[in-house]
């Protein structure tokens, strides 16, 4: 269940950042870092 929530939040973060014209590689890296950060916060 937690994985689904983290994935959904990560997807919304990706879509939110792409609306501001950030390049795709930057969005990808930010979303990966956000996923790792959420995993550590959950612990």
C-alpha positions in Angstrom: 0.0 0.0 0.0 2.8 2.4 0.9 4.5 1.7 -2.4 1.3 2.7 -4.3 1.0 6.0 -2.4 4.7 6.8 -2.9 4.4 6.0 -6.7 1.3 8.2 -7.0 2.9 11.1 -5.2 6.1 10.7 -7.4 4.0 10.7 -10.5 2.1 13.9 -9.5 5.5 15.5 -8.7 6.8 14.6 -12.1 3.7 16.0 -13.8 3.8 19.2 -11.7 7.4 19.9 -12.5 7.0 19.2 -16.2 4.4 22.0 -16.3 7.0 24.5 -15.3 9.2 23.7 -18.3 12.0 21.8 -16.4 13.9 19.5 -18.7 13.0 15.8 -18.6 16.3 14.7 -17.2 16.0 17.1 -14.3 12.5 16.0 -13.6 13.6 12.4 -13.6 16.4 13.0 -11.2 14.2 15.0 -8.8 11.5 12.3 -8.9 14.1 9.6 -8.0 15.5 11.7 -5.1 12.0 12.4 -3.9 11.2 8.7 -3.9 14.3 7.9 -1.9 13.5 10.7 0.5 10.0 9.4 1.0 11.3 5.9 1.6 13.6 7.2 4.4 10.8 9.3 5.9 8.6 6.3 6.1 11.1 4.4 8.1 
